């Protein structure tokens, strides 16, 4: 089912256009949970703009709908960097296509949560989004617990 509640003109785009979100049969498509996260970001847009975040990260980006929406919501801020991670190579490629379809930039990294990146980003992440998987995934993609304490320090 296609969500049309977010249709906007290309000149007034505040979030990702659902029809521009890349699809792949092995990648979870945006659904109610994704829409709820984006709705929350929309509701907090003024506060996010005031925060002037420098590094925004989405863990488990899947289709790329959420990170793309965040990038569009905060478009125009200076010195910003977006990072999306996913353990699944196909999902990372899908995220990249969604970002490209919306003409926004972000680094997309294939990794388990933030493995290998946590020390580099400690104290630097201003906005961290994570919508944990709740659909069946291949056994080799099993969610591993990773303590990312200290990111706010």
Backbone as CSV, one residue per row, in Angstrom:
resi,resn,N_x,N_y,N_z,CA_x,CA_y,CA_z,C_x,C_y,C_z
1,UNK,0.842,-1.176,0.000,0.000,0.000,0.000,0.886,1.236,0.000
2,UNK,0.613,2.168,-0.857,1.408,3.369,-0.992,0.855,4.465,-0.078
3,UNK,1.731,5.104,0.652,1.348,6.188,1.542,1.385,7.487,0.757
4,UNK,0.264,8.183,0.661,0.214,9.431,-0.090,0.035,10.643,0.810
5,UNK,0.029,10.459,2.091,-0.221,11.584,2.985,0.918,12.587,2.998
6,UNK,2.072,12.234,2.467,3.211,13.128,2.502,3.544,13.729,1.149
7,UNK,2.619,13.681,0.204,2.882,14.256,-1.111,3.059,15.767,-0.973
8,UNK,4.163,16.269,-1.475,4.436,17.702,-1.465,5.026,18.069,-2.803
9,UNK,5.069,19.355,-3.084,5.715,19.781,-4.322,7.214,19.584,-4.177
10,UNK,7.896,19.471,-5.292,9.343,19.269,-5.246,10.046,20.484,-4.660
11,UNK,9.381,21.640,-4.648,9.997,22.844,-4.106,9.835,22.971,-2.594
12,UNK,8.868,22.238,-2.042,8.565,22.351,-0.618,8.731,21.008,0.078
13,UNK,9.640,20.193,-0.404,9.823,18.860,0.141,10.480,18.941,1.512
14,UNK,9.790,18.442,2.541,10.330,18.449,3.897,10.764,17.058,4.338
15,UNK,10.199,16.032,3.696,10.559,14.650,4.011,10.657,13.876,2.706
16,UNK,11.119,12.644,2.794,11.271,11.809,1.605,9.925,11.526,0.953
17,UNK,9.918,11.607,-0.356,8.729,11.242,-1.131,8.684,9.720,-1.204
18,UNK,7.582,9.136,-0.779,7.483,7.685,-0.713,7.661,7.055,-2.091
19,UNK,7.237,7.722,-3.140,7.364,7.165,-4.487,8.805,7.204,-4.992
20,UNK,9.692,7.943,-4.308,11.103,7.981,-4.666,11.961,7.054,-3.795
21,UNK,11.332,6.376,-2.837,12.064,5.449,-1.979,12.372,4.194,-2.792
22,UNK,13.644,3.824,-2.854,14.065,2.638,-3.617,13.478,1.380,-2.991
23,UNK,13.213,0.407,-3.818,12.629,-0.853,-3.360,13.537,-2.026,-3.740
24,UNK,13.509,-3.028,-2.909,14.169,-4.299,-3.199,13.427,-5.360,-2.414
25,UNK,13.195,-6.538,-3.002,12.415,-7.571,-2.304,13.025,-8.036,-0.990
26,UNK,14.314,-7.831,-0.795,14.973,-8.275,0.437,15.102,-7.173,1.485
27,UNK,14.528,-5.997,1.203,14.672,-4.850,2.105,13.292,-4.426,2.589
28,UNK,13.193,-4.260,3.898,11.952,-3.829,4.540,11.538,-2.455,4.020
29,UNK,10.313,-2.349,3.541,9.805,-1.079,3.026,9.268,-0.222,4.169
30,UNK,9.257,1.093,3.971,8.689,1.964,5.004,7.249,1.568,5.316
31,UNK,6.931,1.601,6.592,5.598,1.222,7.055,5.245,2.138,8.230
32,UNK,4.257,1.763,9.010,3.778,2.610,10.098,4.888,3.037,11.055
33,UNK,5.814,2.139,11.375,6.887,2.495,12.302,7.793,3.577,11.708
34,UNK,8.105,3.440,10.437,8.936,4.454,9.774,8.204,5.787,9.713
35,UNK,6.918,5.743,9.381,6.127,6.976,9.322,6.042,7.633,10.697
36,UNK,5.939,6.835,11.755,5.873,7.389,13.110,7.176,8.102,13.480
37,UNK,8.311,7.519,13.109,9.600,8.170,13.384,9.689,9.484,12.635
38,UNK,9.300,9.481,11.364,9.366,10.712,10.571,8.372,11.743,11.103
39,UNK,7.195,11.293,11.531,6.236,12.218,12.150,6.840,12.875,13.390
40,UNK,7.546,12.093,14.204,8.194,12.635,15.406,9.278,13.641,15.020
41,UNK,10.033,13.339,13.981,11.055,14.284,13.519,10.421,15.576,13.017
42,UNK,9.319,15.452,12.291,8.591,16.643,11.835,8.119,17.483,13.014
43,UNK,7.576,16.814,14.024,7.079,17.527,15.202,8.204,18.243,15.944
44,UNK,9.414,17.679,15.898,10.556,18.260,16.607,11.484,19.055,15.699
45,UNK,11.043,19.355,14.495,11.908,20.015,13.512,12.508,21.316,14.043
46,UNK,11.707,22.156,14.652,12.209,23.441,15.156,13.317,23.221,16.184
47,UNK,13.116,22.248,17.078,14.144,21.954,18.081,15.402,21.378,17.439
48,UNK,15.228,20.539,16.433,16.383,19.972,15.737,17.174,21.063,15.013
49,UNK,16.467,21.995,14.391,17.146,23.110,13.717,17.896,23.977,14.719
50,UNK,17.271,24.207,15.863,17.913,25.005,16.916,19.162,24.308,17.461
51,UNK,19.124,22.990,17.545,20.260,22.214,18.028,21.473,22.355,17.112
52,UNK,21.229,22.616,15.820,22.302,22.722,14.831,23.196,21.479,14.858
53,UNK,22.610,20.279,14.721,23.412,19.061,14.809,24.448,18.978,13.697
54,UNK,25.605,18.460,14.029,26.688,18.318,13.060,26.763,16.902,12.502
55,UNK,26.463,15.899,13.339,26.516,14.511,12.885,25.198,13.833,13.226
56,UNK,24.558,13.324,12.195,23.285,12.625,12.351,23.465,11.220,11.825
57,UNK,23.044,10.242,12.603,23.286,8.839,12.269,21.978,8.058,12.353
58,UNK,21.771,7.194,11.360,20.693,6.208,11.468,21.324,4.827,11.429
59,UNK,21.015,4.023,12.406,21.474,2.634,12.485,20.354,1.760,11.942
60,UNK,20.684,0.887,11.000,19.673,0.013,10.395,18.789,0.776,9.432
61,UNK,19.392,1.400,8.436,18.681,2.330,7.552,17.704,1.680,6.585
62,UNK,17.855,0.397,6.290,16.896,-0.292,5.417,16.721,0.403,4.082
63,UNK,15.523,0.897,3.820,15.216,1.549,2.542,15.818,2.946,2.424
64,UNK,16.189,3.541,3.550,16.729,4.895,3.531,15.686,5.984,3.719
65,UNK,14.435,5.600,3.928,13.354,6.578,4.072,13.584,7.536,5.239
66,UNK,13.991,7.024,6.396,14.118,7.864,7.591,15.315,8.804,7.472
67,UNK,16.503,8.304,7.115,17.679,9.169,7.027,17.493,10.214,5.928
68,UNK,16.839,9.839,4.838,16.568,10.796,3.768,15.608,11.871,4.247
69,UNK,14.584,11.471,4.976,13.636,12.444,5.522,14.328,13.402,6.487
70,UNK,15.202,12.869,7.334,15.941,13.724,8.264,16.809,14.719,7.501
71,UNK,17.498,14.258,6.473,18.345,15.143,5.679,17.526,16.253,5.025
72,UNK,16.352,15.915,4.530,15.496,16.926,3.908,14.920,17.890,4.943
73,UNK,14.561,17.370,6.106,14.028,18.213,7.178,15.030,19.271,7.625
74,UNK,16.290,18.912,7.621,17.321,19.806,8.144,18.180,20.392,7.037
75,UNK,17.663,20.362,5.830,18.385,20.899,4.674,18.704,22.375,4.901
76,UNK,19.893,22.741,4.542,20.281,24.136,4.656,21.188,24.442,5.829
77,UNK,21.314,23.498,6.773,22.235,23.724,7.883,23.668,23.569,7.384
78,UNK,24.571,24.362,7.912,25.972,24.303,7.504,26.723,23.205,8.256
79,UNK,27.770,22.720,7.645,28.705,21.763,8.270,28.010,20.560,8.886
80,UNK,27.131,19.951,8.134,26.415,18.781,8.643,26.901,17.535,7.927
81,UNK,26.753,16.415,8.619,27.154,15.137,8.047,26.110,14.096,8.426
82,UNK,25.708,13.304,7.454,24.751,12.228,7.680,25.449,10.900,7.453
83,UNK,25.134,9.931,8.307,25.684,8.593,8.199,24.557,7.590,8.394
84,UNK,24.472,6.626,7.496,23.500,5.546,7.613,24.269,4.236,7.647
85,UNK,23.881,3.340,8.561,24.505,2.019,8.610,23.440,0.940,8.467
86,UNK,23.847,-0.164,7.893,22.995,-1.350,7.855,23.911,-2.555,7.723
87,UNK,23.523,-3.659,8.323,24.310,-4.881,8.263,24.161,-5.573,6.907
88,UNK,23.102,-5.240,6.186,22.768,-5.884,4.926,23.254,-5.034,3.753
89,UNK,24.105,-5.610,2.910,24.656,-4.901,1.749,23.546,-4.397,0.821
90,UNK,22.534,-5.219,0.591,21.426,-4.824,-0.282,20.670,-3.639,0.301
91,UNK,20.463,-3.636,1.607,19.794,-2.510,2.260,20.638,-1.245,2.130
92,UNK,21.943,-1.368,2.310,22.820,-0.200,2.164,22.742,0.363,0.749
93,UNK,22.711,-0.503,-0.243,22.581,-0.054,-1.629,21.223,0.601,-1.864
94,UNK,20.170,0.063,-1.249,18.831,0.632,-1.370,18.784,2.007,-0.718
95,UNK,19.410,2.135,0.452,19.502,3.440,1.119,20.198,4.444,0.212
96,UNK,21.293,4.044,-0.391,22.034,4.943,-1.287,21.168,5.399,-2.460
97,UNK,20.393,4.482,-3.028,19.518,4.863,-4.148,18.434,5.840,-3.692
98,UNK,17.873,5.609,-2.503,16.844,6.524,-1.993,17.431,7.916,-1.776
99,UNK,18.616,7.982,-1.183,19.284,9.268,-0.984,19.522,9.966,-2.328
100,UNK,20.036,9.224,-3.300,20.286,9.791,-4.629,19.002,10.254,-5.299
101,UNK,17.920,9.484,-5.153,16.640,9.854,-5.747,16.118,11.183,-5.207
102,UNK,16.550,11.548,-4.007,16.114,12.787,-3.376,17.199,13.873,-3.425
103,UNK,18.305,13.578,-4.082,19.417,14.531,-4.238,19.966,15.006,-2.891
104,UNK,20.070,14.080,-1.930,20.712,14.390,-0.655,21.885,13.442,-0.469
105,UNK,22.846,13.882,0.323,24.063,13.104,0.508,24.186,12.589,1.931
106,UNK,24.700,11.379,2.017,25.020,10.752,3.298,26.016,9.641,3.009
107,UNK,26.847,9.345,3.979,27.707,8.178,3.875,26.887,6.976,4.293
108,UNK,27.019,5.892,3.558,26.312,4.658,3.878,27.366,3.587,4.103
109,UNK,27.324,2.965,5.286,28.336,1.996,5.690,27.667,0.668,6.020
110,UNK,28.238,-0.411,5.496,27.764,-1.752,5.835,28.500,-2.178,7.094
111,UNK,27.757,-2.262,8.194,28.333,-2.675,9.474,27.211,-3.127,10.391
112,UNK,27.557,-3.839,11.436,26.611,-4.298,12.445,26.447,-3.175,13.465
113,UNK,25.308,-2.542,13.458,25.025,-1.386,14.315,26.049,-0.288,14.035
114,UNK,26.960,-0.030,14.956,28.033,0.952,14.747,29.406,0.311,14.938
115,UNK,29.480,-0.998,14.753,30.738,-1.714,14.974,31.880,-1.072,14.194
116,UNK,32.953,-0.817,14.917,34.130,-0.215,14.323,34.079,1.293,14.249
117,UNK,32.938,1.877,14.550,32.780,3.321,14.450,32.558,3.994,15.798
118,UNK,32.234,3.185,16.822,31.812,3.761,18.094,32.874,4.642,18.743
119,UNK,34.127,4.277,18.677,35.169,5.115,19.291,35.357,6.421,18.531
120,UNK,35.290,6.348,17.213,35.461,7.548,16.391,34.345,8.564,16.633
121,UNK,33.124,8.070,16.886,31.980,8.969,17.020,31.609,9.308,18.458
122,UNK,32.340,8.790,19.415,32.031,9.063,20.819,32.065,10.583,21.051
123,UNK,30.972,11.110,21.543,30.878,12.529,21.845,30.562,13.408,20.649
124,UNK,30.340,12.810,19.483,30.135,13.593,18.259,28.729,13.483,17.671
125,UNK,27.976,12.457,18.031,26.672,12.221,17.414,25.629,13.098,18.093
126,UNK,25.001,13.965,17.309,23.956,14.856,17.830,22.568,14.222,17.726
127,UNK,22.329,13.484,16.648,21.045,12.832,16.434,21.325,11.386,16.041
128,UNK,20.778,10.443,16.814,20.947,9.023,16.536,19.571,8.387,16.424
129,UNK,19.280,7.798,15.282,18.002,7.137,15.038,18.229,5.643,14.905
130,UNK,17.339,4.856,15.508,17.444,3.410,15.411,16.065,2.813,15.561
131,UNK,15.613,2.142,14.536,14.348,1.428,14.544,14.700,-0.053,14.483
132,UNK,14.827,-0.728,15.634,15.302,-2.117,15.652,14.421,-3.035,14.812
133,UNK,15.043,-4.021,14.178,14.258,-4.948,13.349,13.332,-5.804,14.187
134,UNK,12.167,-6.020,13.665,11.215,-6.904,14.326,10.600,-7.860,13.313
135,UNK,11.207,-7.900,12.132,10.779,-8.857,11.115,11.858,-9.915,10.990
136,UNK,11.513,-11.097,10.524,12.532,-12.151,10.393,13.680,-11.702,9.485
137,UNK,14.895,-11.987,9.912,16.075,-11.681,9.114,16.937,-12.928,9.039
138,UNK,17.795,-12.983,8.040,18.680,-14.149,7.962,19.492,-14.304,9.239
139,UNK,19.803,-15.552,9.583,20.498,-15.845,10.828,21.826,-15.103,10.947
140,UNK,22.534,-14.918,9.835,23.826,-14.240,9.893,23.684,-12.741,10.146
141,UNK,22.441,-12.240,10.138,22.200,-10.837,10.437,21.621,-10.664,11.838
142,UNK,21.760,-11.666,12.672,21.217,-11.592,14.024,21.717,-10.349,14.738
143,UNK,20.818,-9.690,15.435,21.162,-8.458,16.125,22.087,-8.752,17.300
144,UNK,23.223,-8.117,17.306,24.207,-8.276,18.367,24.113,-7.043,19.275
145,UNK,24.142,-7.276,20.564,24.051,-6.160,21.504,25.373,-5.394,21.480
146,UNK,25.270,-4.102,21.334,26.446,-3.248,21.308,26.173,-2.060,22.221
147,UNK,26.998,-1.901,23.224,26.844,-0.762,24.101,27.550,0.428,23.465
148,UNK,26.804,1.462,23.206,27.364,2.647,22.592,27.296,3.768,23.626
149,UNK,27.659,3.438,24.845,27.625,4.417,25.913,28.695,5.465,25.648
150,UNK,28.474,6.630,26.146,29.469,7.683,26.015,29.353,8.486,24.744
151,UNK,28.409,8.159,23.841,28.279,8.952,22.627,27.907,10.387,22.966
152,UNK,27.189,10.570,24.068,26.767,11.923,24.428,27.824,12.666,25.231
153,UNK,28.880,11.994,25.667,29.908,12.641,26.471,30.907,13.387,25.605
